[in-house]
Amino acid sequence: MSEDASLAKKIRKAAQLIMYQHHRQPGVKGYELRKYIGRDFMKVVSLLQRKLDDLGLEVKIVYADGLDHPNPTEEELEQARFYVISKAPLQMGDASLSGWRIDTLAVFAATVAYLTSKQGRAPRRDVEELLQEKFPDWKIDQDLNRFIRRGYLDEDQSGMLFIGWRTRVEIDRRRLLDMIAGSSPVKGDLESGSND
């Protein structure tokens, strides 16, 4: 097999690993990429990124500590999660493509806006009280648990809710708050690049 054919095969394999959901969370860990692609997996991810650029998609790397790493170590890359998001916000008409109902998106937007206004954390009961003005209890509980399972929110043992890793990566929280406050025109955009 030629070197070009081998590289093309690795790019296809990287795309499959990154784009298909294997577990409850989308994407794949760096150590899994290394296992199936080889030590040069970051070179392969860069080549895959070039192909995804034309489609308006990008490979996002989320490090275990949730921080940005301009020059990550090999260990940090192996523990990081790699997945694909849209570069541009979804248009309002495309909201149904997210797989979430409009009322679930409303619960999510209100929750993220509230948590952001509280420096990214608040007691779950406070969030529930806020949402009870517009939504039934069963919906609030169901949606908050869904957001936690999918990584958009985190909850500790004391019942404190936190902004989750997927929200930090996929949502422009500043723009969301501006839209809610009315200081930024909506222009038909949603703030999530997720297809989940």
Secondary structure as GFF3:
##gff-version 3
##sequence-region A 1 196
A	DSSP	alpha_helix	3	19	.	.	.	ID=ss1
A	DSSP	beta_strand	28	29	.	.	.	ID=ss2
A	DSSP	alpha_helix	30	37	.	.	.	ID=ss3
A	DSSP	alpha_helix	41	53	.	.	.	ID=ss4
A	DSSP	beta_strand	57	62	.	.	.	ID=ss5
A	DSSP	alpha_helix	74	79	.	.	.	ID=ss6
A	DSSP	beta_strand	81	86	.	.	.	ID=ss7
A	DSSP	three_ten_helix	92	98	.	.	.	ID=ss8
A	DSSP	alpha_helix	102	117	.	.	.	ID=ss9
A	DSSP	beta_strand	121	123	.	.	.	ID=ss10
A	DSSP	alpha_helix	124	131	.	.	.	ID=ss11
A	DSSP	alpha_helix	137	149	.	.	.	ID=ss12
A	DSSP	beta_strand	153	155	.	.	.	ID=ss13
A	DSSP	beta_strand	160	163	.	.	.	ID=ss14
A	DSSP	alpha_helix	165	170	.	.	.	ID=ss15
A	DSSP	alpha_helix	173	181	.	.	.	ID=ss16
###
